[in-house]
Protein backbone atom coordinates (compact mmCIF):
# COMPACT_ATOMS: atom_id res chain seq x y z
CA UNK A 1 0.00 0.00 0.00
CA UNK A 2 1.34 3.42 -0.92
CA UNK A 3 1.80 6.14 1.66
CA UNK A 4 -0.75 8.35 -0.08
CA UNK A 5 -3.36 5.63 -0.01
CA UNK A 6 -2.91 4.83 3.66
CA UNK A 7 -3.11 8.53 4.49
CA UNK A 8 -6.36 8.80 2.55
CA UNK A 9 -7.74 5.79 4.40
CA UNK A 10 -6.76 7.25 7.73
CA UNK A 11 -8.37 10.59 6.91
CA UNK A 12 -11.70 8.89 6.25
CA UNK A 13 -11.88 7.22 9.64
CA UNK A 14 -12.91 9.29 12.62
CA UNK A 15 -10.10 9.82 15.09
CA UNK A 16 -10.26 7.40 17.94
CA UNK A 17 -8.53 7.31 21.24
CA UNK A 18 -8.11 4.46 23.62
CA UNK A 19 -9.76 4.64 27.00
CA UNK A 20 -7.42 4.16 29.95
CA UNK A 21 -10.21 2.70 31.99
CA UNK A 22 -11.72 0.01 29.74
CA UNK A 23 -9.15 -0.28 26.92
CA UNK A 24 -11.82 0.22 24.27
CA UNK A 25 -11.65 2.85 21.54
CA UNK A 26 -13.95 5.84 21.41
CA UNK A 27 -14.22 8.90 19.13
CA UNK A 28 -11.81 11.68 19.99
CA UNK A 29 -14.65 14.18 19.64
CA UNK A 30 -16.15 12.89 22.88
CA UNK A 31 -14.58 14.18 26.07
CA UNK A 32 -15.18 10.90 27.87
CA UNK A 33 -15.42 7.28 26.91
CA UNK A 34 -18.87 6.22 25.75
CA UNK A 35 -18.27 2.62 26.82
CA UNK A 36 -17.48 3.04 30.48
CA UNK A 37 -18.33 6.61 31.48
CA UNK A 38 -21.71 5.47 32.84
CA UNK A 39 -20.40 2.33 34.54
CA UNK A 40 -19.31 1.85 38.11
CA UNK A 41 -16.27 -0.27 38.95
CA UNK A 42 -18.05 -3.63 39.13
CA UNK A 43 -19.87 -2.99 35.85
CA UNK A 44 -16.56 -2.01 34.33
CA UNK A 45 -15.02 -5.28 35.48
CA UNK A 46 -17.92 -7.11 33.84
CA UNK A 47 -17.44 -5.22 30.59
CA UNK A 48 -13.74 -6.06 30.57
CA UNK A 49 -14.50 -9.74 31.25
CA UNK A 50 -16.97 -9.81 28.36
CA UNK A 51 -14.44 -8.17 26.11
CA UNK A 52 -11.87 -10.78 27.08
CA UNK A 53 -14.36 -13.60 26.45
CA UNK A 54 -15.18 -12.31 22.98
CA UNK A 55 -11.52 -12.26 22.06
CA UNK A 56 -11.05 -15.80 23.36
CA UNK A 57 -14.07 -17.00 21.38
CA UNK A 58 -12.58 -15.50 18.25
CA UNK A 59 -9.33 -17.34 18.87
CA UNK A 60 -11.17 -20.63 19.39
CA UNK A 61 -13.18 -20.06 16.21
CA UNK A 62 -9.94 -19.48 14.32
CA UNK A 63 -8.57 -22.77 15.61
CA UNK A 64 -11.70 -24.65 14.47
CA UNK A 65 -11.41 -23.01 11.07
CA UNK A 66 -7.79 -24.11 10.79
CA UNK A 67 -8.71 -27.61 11.95
CA UNK A 68 -11.51 -27.79 9.37
CA UNK A 69 -9.15 -26.66 6.62
CA UNK A 70 -6.65 -29.34 7.66
CA UNK A 71 -9.34 -32.06 7.52
CA UNK A 72 -10.52 -30.91 4.08
CA UNK A 73 -6.94 -30.86 2.87
CA UNK A 74 -6.43 -34.40 4.18
CA UNK A 75 -9.64 -35.64 2.51
CA UNK A 76 -8.59 -34.08 -0.78
CA UNK A 77 -5.22 -35.74 -0.48
CA UNK A 78 -6.85 -39.11 0.27
CA UNK A 79 -9.22 -38.81 -2.71
CA UNK A 80 -6.21 -38.57 -5.00
CA UNK A 81 -4.68 -41.77 -3.72
ZN1 LIG B 1 -13.80 3.45 28.66
PDB file of the backbone (N, CA, C, O) and the ligand in Angstrom, with CONECT records:
HET     ZN  A 101       1
ATOM      1  N   UNK A   1       0.844  -1.199   0.000  1.00  0.00           N
ATOM      2  CA  UNK A   1       0.000   0.000   0.000  1.00  0.00           C
ATOM      3  C   UNK A   1       0.880   1.250   0.000  1.00  0.00           C
ATOM      4  O   UNK A   1       1.844   1.343   0.760  1.00  0.00           O
ATOM      5  N   UNK A   2       0.537   2.203  -0.857  1.00  0.00           N
ATOM      6  CA  UNK A   2       1.335   3.417  -0.919  1.00  0.00           C
ATOM      7  C   UNK A   2       1.042   4.326   0.274  1.00  0.00           C
ATOM      8  O   UNK A   2       0.012   4.199   0.936  1.00  0.00           O
ATOM      9  N   UNK A   3       1.969   5.237   0.528  1.00  0.00           N
ATOM     10  CA  UNK A   3       1.796   6.144   1.664  1.00  0.00           C
ATOM     11  C   UNK A   3       0.559   7.020   1.456  1.00  0.00           C
ATOM     12  O   UNK A   3      -0.214   7.252   2.385  1.00  0.00           O
ATOM     13  N   UNK A   4       0.386   7.498   0.230  1.00  0.00           N
ATOM     14  CA  UNK A   4      -0.749   8.349  -0.085  1.00  0.00           C
ATOM     15  C   UNK A   4      -2.066   7.654   0.183  1.00  0.00           C
ATOM     16  O   UNK A   4      -2.995   8.248   0.730  1.00  0.00           O
ATOM     17  N   UNK A   5      -2.140   6.386  -0.206  1.00  0.00           N
ATOM     18  CA  UNK A   5      -3.362   5.627  -0.010  1.00  0.00           C
ATOM     19  C   UNK A   5      -3.681   5.432   1.471  1.00  0.00           C
ATOM     20  O   UNK A   5      -4.824   5.595   1.898  1.00  0.00           O
ATOM     21  N   UNK A   6      -2.659   5.082   2.244  1.00  0.00           N
ATOM     22  CA  UNK A   6      -2.914   4.830   3.658  1.00  0.00           C
ATOM     23  C   UNK A   6      -3.291   6.122   4.370  1.00  0.00           C
ATOM     24  O   UNK A   6      -4.070   6.107   5.322  1.00  0.00           O
ATOM     25  N   UNK A   7      -2.742   7.232   3.910  1.00  0.00           N
ATOM     26  CA  UNK A   7      -3.112   8.526   4.486  1.00  0.00           C
ATOM     27  C   UNK A   7      -4.572   8.840   4.181  1.00  0.00           C
ATOM     28  O   UNK A   7      -5.306   9.332   5.037  1.00  0.00           O
ATOM     29  N   UNK A   8      -4.979   8.547   2.951  1.00  0.00           N
ATOM     30  CA  UNK A   8      -6.355   8.800   2.546  1.00  0.00           C
ATOM     31  C   UNK A   8      -7.312   7.930   3.374  1.00  0.00           C
ATOM     32  O   UNK A   8      -8.376   8.384   3.792  1.00  0.00           O
ATOM     33  N   UNK A   9      -6.919   6.696   3.596  1.00  0.00           N
ATOM     34  CA  UNK A   9      -7.741   5.791   4.398  1.00  0.00           C
ATOM     35  C   UNK A   9      -7.882   6.315   5.819  1.00  0.00           C
ATOM     36  O   UNK A   9      -8.962   6.293   6.410  1.00  0.00           O
ATOM     37  N   UNK A  10      -6.764   6.784   6.345  1.00  0.00           N
ATOM     38  CA  UNK A  10      -6.764   7.247   7.726  1.00  0.00           C
ATOM     39  C   UNK A  10      -7.642   8.502   7.881  1.00  0.00           C
ATOM     40  O   UNK A  10      -8.319   8.683   8.893  1.00  0.00           O
ATOM     41  N   UNK A  11      -7.612   9.357   6.854  1.00  0.00           N
ATOM     42  CA  UNK A  11      -8.370  10.595   6.914  1.00  0.00           C
ATOM     43  C   UNK A  11      -9.869  10.333   6.947  1.00  0.00           C
ATOM     44  O   UNK A  11     -10.634  11.098   7.534  1.00  0.00           O
ATOM     45  N   UNK A  12     -10.279   9.226   6.301  1.00  0.00           N
ATOM     46  CA  UNK A  12     -11.704   8.889   6.247  1.00  0.00           C
ATOM     47  C   UNK A  12     -12.245   8.436   7.595  1.00  0.00           C
ATOM     48  O   UNK A  12     -13.399   8.704   7.928  1.00  0.00           O
ATOM     49  N   UNK A  13     -11.411   7.751   8.368  1.00  0.00           N
ATOM     50  CA  UNK A  13     -11.884   7.220   9.641  1.00  0.00           C
ATOM     51  C   UNK A  13     -11.882   8.304  10.704  1.00  0.00           C
ATOM     52  O   UNK A  13     -10.960   9.117  10.767  1.00  0.00           O
ATOM     53  N   UNK A  14     -12.910   8.318  11.537  1.00  0.00           N
ATOM     54  CA  UNK A  14     -12.910   9.293  12.623  1.00  0.00           C
ATOM     55  C   UNK A  14     -11.773   8.987  13.592  1.00  0.00           C
ATOM     56  O   UNK A  14     -11.427   7.827  13.816  1.00  0.00           O
ATOM     57  N   UNK A  15     -11.204  10.032  14.156  1.00  0.00           N
ATOM     58  CA  UNK A  15     -10.103   9.825  15.094  1.00  0.00           C
ATOM     59  C   UNK A  15     -10.616   9.128  16.348  1.00  0.00           C
ATOM     60  O   UNK A  15     -11.664   9.470  16.896  1.00  0.00           O
ATOM     61  N   UNK A  16      -9.857   8.163  16.771  1.00  0.00           N
ATOM     62  CA  UNK A  16     -10.258   7.397  17.937  1.00  0.00           C
ATOM     63  C   UNK A  16      -9.157   7.462  18.979  1.00  0.00           C
ATOM     64  O   UNK A  16      -7.973   7.508  18.649  1.00  0.00           O
ATOM     65  N   UNK A  17      -9.556   7.465  20.223  1.00  0.00           N
ATOM     66  CA  UNK A  17      -8.532   7.314  21.245  1.00  0.00           C
ATOM     67  C   UNK A  17      -8.909   6.185  22.183  1.00  0.00           C
ATOM     68  O   UNK A  17     -10.078   5.831  22.337  1.00  0.00           O
ATOM     69  N   UNK A  18      -7.885   5.635  22.801  1.00  0.00           N
ATOM     70  CA  UNK A  18      -8.112   4.464  23.621  1.00  0.00           C
ATOM     71  C   UNK A  18      -8.365   4.888  25.060  1.00  0.00           C
ATOM     72  O   UNK A  18      -7.652   5.722  25.619  1.00  0.00           O
ATOM     73  N   UNK A  19      -9.387   4.299  25.637  1.00  0.00           N
ATOM     74  CA  UNK A  19      -9.759   4.636  26.999  1.00  0.00           C
ATOM     75  C   UNK A  19      -8.812   3.949  27.987  1.00  0.00           C
ATOM     76  O   UNK A  19      -8.547   2.751  27.884  1.00  0.00           O
ATOM     77  N   UNK A  20      -8.313   4.724  28.935  1.00  0.00           N
ATOM     78  CA  UNK A  20      -7.417   4.156  29.946  1.00  0.00           C
ATOM     79  C   UNK A  20      -8.153   3.215  30.879  1.00  0.00           C
ATOM     80  O   UNK A  20      -7.562   2.312  31.471  1.00  0.00           O
ATOM     81  N   UNK A  21      -9.441   3.437  30.999  1.00  0.00           N
ATOM     82  CA  UNK A  21     -10.211   2.697  31.987  1.00  0.00           C
ATOM     83  C   UNK A  21     -10.639   1.324  31.459  1.00  0.00           C
ATOM     84  O   UNK A  21     -10.490   0.320  32.155  1.00  0.00           O
ATOM     85  N   UNK A  22     -11.169   1.275  30.237  1.00  0.00           N
ATOM     86  CA  UNK A  22     -11.721   0.007  29.742  1.00  0.00           C
ATOM     87  C   UNK A  22     -10.973  -0.544  28.537  1.00  0.00           C
ATOM     88  O   UNK A  22     -11.305  -1.626  28.053  1.00  0.00           O
ATOM     89  N   UNK A  23      -9.973   0.174  28.045  1.00  0.00           N
ATOM     90  CA  UNK A  23      -9.150  -0.283  26.923  1.00  0.00           C
ATOM     91  C   UNK A  23      -9.892  -0.362  25.594  1.00  0.00           C
ATOM     92  O   UNK A  23      -9.377  -0.928  24.630  1.00  0.00           O
ATOM     93  N   UNK A  24     -11.101   0.203  25.534  1.00  0.00           N
ATOM     94  CA  UNK A  24     -11.818   0.223  24.266  1.00  0.00           C
ATOM     95  C   UNK A  24     -11.573   1.567  23.586  1.00  0.00           C
ATOM     96  O   UNK A  24     -11.134   2.528  24.218  1.00  0.00           O
ATOM     97  N   UNK A  25     -11.864   1.617  22.282  1.00  0.00           N
ATOM     98  CA  UNK A  25     -11.647   2.855  21.538  1.00  0.00           C
ATOM     99  C   UNK A  25     -12.932   3.664  21.459  1.00  0.00           C
ATOM    100  O   UNK A  25     -14.022   3.111  21.319  1.00  0.00           O
ATOM    101  N   UNK A  26     -12.791   4.971  21.550  1.00  0.00           N
ATOM    102  CA  UNK A  26     -13.948   5.843  21.413  1.00  0.00           C
ATOM    103  C   UNK A  26     -13.554   7.081  20.630  1.00  0.00           C
ATOM    104  O   UNK A  26     -12.379   7.444  20.602  1.00  0.00           O
ATOM    105  N   UNK A  27     -14.534   7.747  19.984  1.00  0.00           N
ATOM    106  CA  UNK A  27     -14.217   8.901  19.134  1.00  0.00           C
ATOM    107  C   UNK A  27     -13.563  10.019  19.929  1.00  0.00           C
ATOM    108  O   UNK A  27     -13.953  10.318  21.057  1.00  0.00           O
ATOM    109  N   UNK A  28     -12.557  10.628  19.310  1.00  0.00           N
ATOM    110  CA  UNK A  28     -11.806  11.680  19.991  1.00  0.00           C
ATOM    111  C   UNK A  28     -12.690  12.907  20.262  1.00  0.00           C
ATOM    112  O   UNK A  28     -12.397  13.720  21.139  1.00  0.00           O
ATOM    113  N   UNK A  29     -13.776  13.020  19.488  1.00  0.00           N
ATOM    114  CA  UNK A  29     -14.650  14.180  19.641  1.00  0.00           C
ATOM    115  C   UNK A  29     -15.397  14.163  20.974  1.00  0.00           C
ATOM    116  O   UNK A  29     -15.852  15.203  21.453  1.00  0.00           O
ATOM    117  N   UNK A  30     -15.519  12.972  21.570  1.00  0.00           N
ATOM    118  CA  UNK A  30     -16.149  12.889  22.884  1.00  0.00           C
ATOM    119  C   UNK A  30     -15.119  13.194  23.959  1.00  0.00           C
ATOM    120  O   UNK A  30     -13.948  12.842  23.819  1.00  0.00           O
ATOM    121  N   UNK A  31     -15.553  13.846  25.031  1.00  0.00           N
ATOM    122  CA  UNK A  31     -14.577  14.176  26.070  1.00  0.00           C
ATOM    123  C   UNK A  31     -14.437  13.048  27.083  1.00  0.00           C
ATOM    124  O   UNK A  31     -13.501  13.034  27.883  1.00  0.00           O
ATOM    125  N   UNK A  32     -15.379  12.095  27.045  1.00  0.00           N
ATOM    126  CA  UNK A  32     -15.183  10.904  27.873  1.00  0.00           C
ATOM    127  C   UNK A  32     -15.637   9.665  27.124  1.00  0.00           C
ATOM    128  O   UNK A  32     -16.394   9.742  26.156  1.00  0.00           O
ATOM    129  N   UNK A  33     -15.165   8.540  27.585  1.00  0.00           N
ATOM    130  CA  UNK A  33     -15.417   7.275  26.906  1.00  0.00           C
ATOM    131  C   UNK A  33     -16.903   6.940  26.937  1.00  0.00           C
ATOM    132  O   UNK A  33     -17.544   7.028  27.984  1.00  0.00           O
ATOM    133  N   UNK A  34     -17.453   6.550  25.770  1.00  0.00           N
ATOM    134  CA  UNK A  34     -18.874   6.222  25.746  1.00  0.00           C
ATOM    135  C   UNK A  34     -19.140   4.777  26.158  1.00  0.00           C
ATOM    136  O   UNK A  34     -20.295   4.365  26.264  1.00  0.00           O
ATOM    137  N   UNK A  35     -18.083   4.008  26.391  1.00  0.00           N
ATOM    138  CA  UNK A  35     -18.270   2.617  26.821  1.00  0.00           C
ATOM    139  C   UNK A  35     -18.387   2.502  28.336  1.00  0.00           C
ATOM    140  O   UNK A  35     -19.199   1.732  28.847  1.00  0.00           O
ATOM    141  N   UNK A  36     -17.565   3.276  29.051  1.00  0.00           N
ATOM    142  CA  UNK A  36     -17.481   3.041  30.482  1.00  0.00           C
ATOM    143  C   UNK A  36     -17.809   4.259  31.339  1.00  0.00           C
ATOM    144  O   UNK A  36     -17.811   4.169  32.567  1.00  0.00           O
ATOM    145  N   UNK A  37     -18.083   5.390  30.708  1.00  0.00           N
ATOM    146  CA  UNK A  37     -18.334   6.610  31.480  1.00  0.00           C
ATOM    147  C   UNK A  37     -19.512   6.444  32.448  1.00  0.00           C
ATOM    148  O   UNK A  37     -19.521   7.023  33.534  1.00  0.00           O
ATOM    149  N   UNK A  38     -20.504   5.644  32.037  1.00  0.00           N
ATOM    150  CA  UNK A  38     -21.709   5.473  32.842  1.00  0.00           C
ATOM    151  C   UNK A  38     -21.594   4.302  33.823  1.00  0.00           C
ATOM    152  O   UNK A  38     -22.493   4.081  34.634  1.00  0.00           O
ATOM    153  N   UNK A  39     -20.502   3.564  33.749  1.00  0.00           N
ATOM    154  CA  UNK A  39     -20.395   2.333  34.540  1.00  0.00           C
ATOM    155  C   UNK A  39     -19.667   2.571  35.856  1.00  0.00           C
ATOM    156  O   UNK A  39     -18.753   3.392  35.937  1.00  0.00           O
ATOM    157  N   UNK A  40     -20.082   1.849  36.871  1.00  0.00           N
ATOM    158  CA  UNK A  40     -19.305   1.849  38.106  1.00  0.00           C
ATOM    159  C   UNK A  40     -18.239   0.755  38.017  1.00  0.00           C
ATOM    160  O   UNK A  40     -18.162   0.047  37.013  1.00  0.00           O
ATOM    161  N   UNK A  41     -17.435   0.615  39.041  1.00  0.00           N
ATOM    162  CA  UNK A  41     -16.275  -0.272  38.946  1.00  0.00           C
ATOM    163  C   UNK A  41     -16.632  -1.731  38.694  1.00  0.00           C
ATOM    164  O   UNK A  41     -15.939  -2.414  37.940  1.00  0.00           O
ATOM    165  N   UNK A  42     -17.714  -2.221  39.320  1.00  0.00           N
ATOM    166  CA  UNK A  42     -18.048  -3.634  39.130  1.00  0.00           C
ATOM    167  C   UNK A  42     -18.617  -3.861  37.734  1.00  0.00           C
ATOM    168  O   UNK A  42     -18.387  -4.908  37.130  1.00  0.00           O
ATOM    169  N   UNK A  43     -19.367  -2.873  37.218  1.00  0.00           N
ATOM    170  CA  UNK A  43     -19.873  -2.990  35.849  1.00  0.00           C
ATOM    171  C   UNK A  43     -18.731  -2.936  34.844  1.00  0.00           C
ATOM    172  O   UNK A  43     -18.746  -3.605  33.810  1.00  0.00           O
ATOM    173  N   UNK A  44     -17.744  -2.117  35.183  1.00  0.00           N
ATOM    174  CA  UNK A  44     -16.561  -2.007  34.330  1.00  0.00           C
ATOM    175  C   UNK A  44     -15.817  -3.343  34.268  1.00  0.00           C
ATOM    176  O   UNK A  44     -15.375  -3.773  33.203  1.00  0.00           O
ATOM    177  N   UNK A  45     -15.689  -3.987  35.424  1.00  0.00           N
ATOM    178  CA  UNK A  45     -15.018  -5.284  35.479  1.00  0.00           C
ATOM    179  C   UNK A  45     -15.758  -6.296  34.613  1.00  0.00           C
ATOM    180  O   UNK A  45     -15.146  -7.125  33.939  1.00  0.00           O
ATOM    181  N   UNK A  46     -17.095  -6.212  34.644  1.00  0.00           N
ATOM    182  CA  UNK A  46     -17.924  -7.113  33.841  1.00  0.00           C
ATOM    183  C   UNK A  46     -17.698  -6.874  32.347  1.00  0.00           C
ATOM    184  O   UNK A  46     -17.563  -7.812  31.561  1.00  0.00           O
ATOM    185  N   UNK A  47     -17.663  -5.598  31.983  1.00  0.00           N
ATOM    186  CA  UNK A  47     -17.436  -5.223  30.592  1.00  0.00           C
ATOM    187  C   UNK A  47     -16.095  -5.757  30.095  1.00  0.00           C
ATOM    188  O   UNK A  47     -15.987  -6.292  28.991  1.00  0.00           O
ATOM    189  N   UNK A  48     -15.082  -5.598  30.938  1.00  0.00           N
ATOM    190  CA  UNK A  48     -13.741  -6.063  30.570  1.00  0.00           C
ATOM    191  C   UNK A  48     -13.729  -7.577  30.407  1.00  0.00           C
ATOM    192  O   UNK A  48     -13.094  -8.106  29.495  1.00  0.00           O
ATOM    193  N   UNK A  49     -14.443  -8.277  31.309  1.00  0.00           N
ATOM    194  CA  UNK A  49     -14.500  -9.737  31.249  1.00  0.00           C
ATOM    195  C   UNK A  49     -15.178 -10.180  29.965  1.00  0.00           C
ATOM    196  O   UNK A  49     -14.743 -11.135  29.321  1.00  0.00           O
ATOM    197  N   UNK A  50     -16.253  -9.479  29.592  1.00  0.00           N
ATOM    198  CA  UNK A  50     -16.968  -9.812  28.358  1.00  0.00           C
ATOM    199  C   UNK A  50     -16.071  -9.610  27.152  1.00  0.00           C
ATOM    200  O   UNK A  50     -16.042 -10.423  26.228  1.00  0.00           O
ATOM    201  N   UNK A  51     -15.345  -8.512  27.184  1.00  0.00           N
ATOM    202  CA  UNK A  51     -14.438  -8.165  26.105  1.00  0.00           C
ATOM    203  C   UNK A  51     -13.398  -9.275  25.937  1.00  0.00           C
ATOM    204  O   UNK A  51     -13.102  -9.706  24.823  1.00  0.00           O
ATOM    205  N   UNK A  52     -12.860  -9.717  27.051  1.00  0.00           N
ATOM    206  CA  UNK A  52     -11.869 -10.783  27.075  1.00  0.00           C
ATOM    207  C   UNK A  52     -12.450 -12.070  26.483  1.00  0.00           C
ATOM    208  O   UNK A  52     -11.811 -12.750  25.681  1.00  0.00           O
ATOM    209  N   UNK A  53     -13.692 -12.386  26.906  1.00  0.00           N
ATOM    210  CA  UNK A  53     -14.360 -13.596  26.446  1.00  0.00           C
ATOM    211  C   UNK A  53     -14.534 -13.575  24.937  1.00  0.00           C
ATOM    212  O   UNK A  53     -14.289 -14.574  24.260  1.00  0.00           O
ATOM    213  N   UNK A  54     -14.955 -12.437  24.417  1.00  0.00           N
ATOM    214  CA  UNK A  54     -15.175 -12.310  22.982  1.00  0.00           C
ATOM    215  C   UNK A  54     -13.886 -12.584  22.225  1.00  0.00           C
ATOM    216  O   UNK A  54     -13.888 -13.261  21.197  1.00  0.00           O
ATOM    217  N   UNK A  55     -12.792 -12.055  22.741  1.00  0.00           N
ATOM    218  CA  UNK A  55     -11.520 -12.259  22.062  1.00  0.00           C
ATOM    219  C   UNK A  55     -11.113 -13.724  22.115  1.00  0.00           C
ATOM    220  O   UNK A  55     -10.556 -14.253  21.153  1.00  0.00           O
ATOM    221  N   UNK A  56     -11.394 -14.385  23.251  1.00  0.00           N
ATOM    222  CA  UNK A  56     -11.048 -15.795  23.364  1.00  0.00           C
ATOM    223  C   UNK A  56     -11.900 -16.642  22.432  1.00  0.00           C
ATOM    224  O   UNK A  56     -11.417 -17.613  21.849  1.00  0.00           O
ATOM    225  N   UNK A  57     -13.187 -16.266  22.292  1.00  0.00           N
ATOM    226  CA  UNK A  57     -14.070 -16.997  21.382  1.00  0.00           C
ATOM    227  C   UNK A  57     -13.561 -16.889  19.963  1.00  0.00           C
ATOM    228  O   UNK A  57     -13.577 -17.867  19.216  1.00  0.00           O
ATOM    229  N   UNK A  58     -13.109 -15.702  19.587  1.00  0.00           N
ATOM    230  CA  UNK A  58     -12.579 -15.499  18.245  1.00  0.00           C
ATOM    231  C   UNK A  58     -11.374 -16.393  17.995  1.00  0.00           C
ATOM    232  O   UNK A  58     -11.226 -16.962  16.913  1.00  0.00           O
ATOM    233  N   UNK A  59     -10.518 -16.513  18.998  1.00  0.00           N
ATOM    234  CA  UNK A  59      -9.334 -17.343  18.866  1.00  0.00           C
ATOM    235  C   UNK A  59      -9.728 -18.799  18.686  1.00  0.00           C
ATOM    236  O   UNK A  59      -9.166 -19.504  17.848  1.00  0.00           O
ATOM    237  N   UNK A  60     -10.713 -19.254  19.489  1.00  0.00           N
ATOM    238  CA  UNK A  60     -11.175 -20.634  19.385  1.00  0.00           C
ATOM    239  C   UNK A  60     -11.769 -20.882  18.009  1.00  0.00           C
ATOM    240  O   UNK A  60     -11.509 -21.913  17.390  1.00  0.00           O
ATOM    241  N   UNK A  61     -12.567 -19.937  17.534  1.00  0.00           N
ATOM    242  CA  UNK A  61     -13.178 -20.059  16.211  1.00  0.00           C
ATOM    243  C   UNK A  61     -12.098 -20.195  15.146  1.00  0.00           C
ATOM    244  O   UNK A  61     -12.224 -21.010  14.232  1.00  0.00           O
ATOM    245  N   UNK A  62     -11.047 -19.408  15.261  1.00  0.00           N
ATOM    246  CA  UNK A  62      -9.938 -19.477  14.322  1.00  0.00           C
ATOM    247  C   UNK A  62      -9.292 -20.853  14.307  1.00  0.00           C
ATOM    248  O   UNK A  62      -8.920 -21.372  13.255  1.00  0.00           O
ATOM    249  N   UNK A  63      -9.164 -21.439  15.507  1.00  0.00           N
ATOM    250  CA  UNK A  63      -8.566 -22.766  15.612  1.00  0.00           C
ATOM    251  C   UNK A  63      -9.428 -23.805  14.912  1.00  0.00           C
ATOM    252  O   UNK A  63      -8.916 -24.671  14.202  1.00  0.00           O
ATOM    253  N   UNK A  64     -10.776 -23.714  15.119  1.00  0.00           N
ATOM    254  CA  UNK A  64     -11.696 -24.649  14.465  1.00  0.00           C
ATOM    255  C   UNK A  64     -11.585 -24.529  12.963  1.00  0.00           C
ATOM    256  O   UNK A  64     -11.582 -25.528  12.244  1.00  0.00           O
ATOM    257  N   UNK A  65     -11.493 -23.289  12.493  1.00  0.00           N
ATOM    258  CA  UNK A  65     -11.408 -23.014  11.068  1.00  0.00           C
ATOM    259  C   UNK A  65     -10.154 -23.676  10.486  1.00  0.00           C
ATOM    260  O   UNK A  65     -10.191 -24.288   9.418  1.00  0.00           O
ATOM    261  N   UNK A  66      -9.064 -23.535  11.207  1.00  0.00           N
ATOM    262  CA  UNK A  66      -7.789 -24.111  10.789  1.00  0.00           C
ATOM    263  C   UNK A  66      -7.882 -25.631  10.784  1.00  0.00           C
ATOM    264  O   UNK A  66      -7.387 -26.295   9.873  1.00  0.00           O
ATOM    265  N   UNK A  67      -8.524 -26.168  11.816  1.00  0.00           N
ATOM    266  CA  UNK A  67      -8.714 -27.614  11.949  1.00  0.00           C
ATOM    267  C   UNK A  67      -9.544 -28.136  10.777  1.00  0.00           C
ATOM    268  O   UNK A  67      -9.214 -29.153  10.166  1.00  0.00           O
ATOM    269  N   UNK A  68     -10.642 -27.409  10.475  1.00  0.00           N
ATOM    270  CA  UNK A  68     -11.513 -27.790   9.367  1.00  0.00           C
ATOM    271  C   UNK A  68     -10.757 -27.788   8.053  1.00  0.00           C
ATOM    272  O   UNK A  68     -10.920 -28.696   7.238  1.00  0.00           O
ATOM    273  N   UNK A  69      -9.928 -26.768   7.841  1.00  0.00           N
ATOM    274  CA  UNK A  69      -9.152 -26.656   6.616  1.00  0.00           C
ATOM    275  C   UNK A  69      -8.178 -27.828   6.504  1.00  0.00           C
ATOM    276  O   UNK A  69      -7.960 -28.365   5.418  1.00  0.00           O
ATOM    277  N   UNK A  70      -7.593 -28.218   7.646  1.00  0.00           N
ATOM    278  CA  UNK A  70      -6.648 -29.336   7.659  1.00  0.00           C
ATOM    279  C   UNK A  70      -7.353 -30.632   7.276  1.00  0.00           C
ATOM    280  O   UNK A  70      -6.818 -31.424   6.500  1.00  0.00           O
ATOM    281  N   UNK A  71      -8.562 -30.854   7.822  1.00  0.00           N
ATOM    282  CA  UNK A  71      -9.345 -32.058   7.519  1.00  0.00           C
ATOM    283  C   UNK A  71      -9.670 -32.108   6.031  1.00  0.00           C
ATOM    284  O   UNK A  71      -9.490 -33.136   5.379  1.00  0.00           O
ATOM    285  N   UNK A  72     -10.155 -30.978   5.499  1.00  0.00           N
ATOM    286  CA  UNK A  72     -10.517 -30.912   4.081  1.00  0.00           C
ATOM    287  C   UNK A  72      -9.289 -31.201   3.214  1.00  0.00           C
ATOM    288  O   UNK A  72      -9.366 -31.934   2.228  1.00  0.00           O
ATOM    289  N   UNK A  73      -8.175 -30.621   3.596  1.00  0.00           N
ATOM    290  CA  UNK A  73      -6.935 -30.862   2.869  1.00  0.00           C
ATOM    291  C   UNK A  73      -6.565 -32.338   2.867  1.00  0.00           C
ATOM    292  O   UNK A  73      -6.124 -32.882   1.855  1.00  0.00           O
ATOM    293  N   UNK A  74      -6.754 -32.977   4.023  1.00  0.00           N
ATOM    294  CA  UNK A  74      -6.434 -34.396   4.180  1.00  0.00           C
ATOM    295  C   UNK A  74      -7.353 -35.249   3.309  1.00  0.00           C
ATOM    296  O   UNK A  74      -6.906 -36.193   2.658  1.00  0.00           O
ATOM    297  N   UNK A  75      -8.659 -34.901   3.305  1.00  0.00           N
ATOM    298  CA  UNK A  75      -9.637 -35.636   2.505  1.00  0.00           C
ATOM    299  C   UNK A  75      -9.319 -35.509   1.022  1.00  0.00           C
ATOM    300  O   UNK A  75      -9.406 -36.481   0.271  1.00  0.00           O
ATOM    301  N   UNK A  76      -8.954 -34.307   0.613  1.00  0.00           N
ATOM    302  CA  UNK A  76      -8.594 -34.076  -0.784  1.00  0.00           C
ATOM    303  C   UNK A  76      -7.401 -34.943  -1.169  1.00  0.00           C
ATOM    304  O   UNK A  76      -7.362 -35.560  -2.234  1.00  0.00           O
ATOM    305  N   UNK A  77      -6.436 -34.964  -0.265  1.00  0.00           N
ATOM    306  CA  UNK A  77      -5.216 -35.739  -0.485  1.00  0.00           C
ATOM    307  C   UNK A  77      -5.559 -37.218  -0.630  1.00  0.00           C
ATOM    308  O   UNK A  77      -5.039 -37.912  -1.504  1.00  0.00           O
ATOM    309  N   UNK A  78      -6.468 -37.694   0.271  1.00  0.00           N
ATOM    310  CA  UNK A  78      -6.849 -39.106   0.265  1.00  0.00           C
ATOM    311  C   UNK A  78      -7.604 -39.474  -1.010  1.00  0.00           C
ATOM    312  O   UNK A  78      -7.451 -40.580  -1.529  1.00  0.00           O
ATOM    313  N   UNK A  79      -8.432 -38.532  -1.522  1.00  0.00           N
ATOM    314  CA  UNK A  79      -9.224 -38.810  -2.705  1.00  0.00           C
ATOM    315  C   UNK A  79      -8.335 -38.949  -3.944  1.00  0.00           C
ATOM    316  O   UNK A  79      -8.753 -39.518  -4.952  1.00  0.00           O
ATOM    317  N   UNK A  80      -7.141 -38.443  -3.864  1.00  0.00           N
ATOM    318  CA  UNK A  80      -6.214 -38.568  -4.998  1.00  0.00           C
ATOM    319  C   UNK A  80      -5.461 -39.889  -4.991  1.00  0.00           C
ATOM    320  O   UNK A  80      -4.900 -40.312  -6.002  1.00  0.00           O
ATOM    321  N   UNK A  81      -5.464 -40.530  -3.831  1.00  0.00           N
ATOM    322  CA  UNK A  81      -4.682 -41.771  -3.717  1.00  0.00           C
ATOM    323  C   UNK A  81      -5.427 -42.974  -4.303  1.00  0.00           C
ATOM    324  O   UNK A  81      -4.909 -44.090  -4.286  1.00  0.00           O
TER     325      UNK A  81
HETATM  326 ZN    ZN A 101     -13.797   3.450  28.657  1.00  0.00          ZN
END
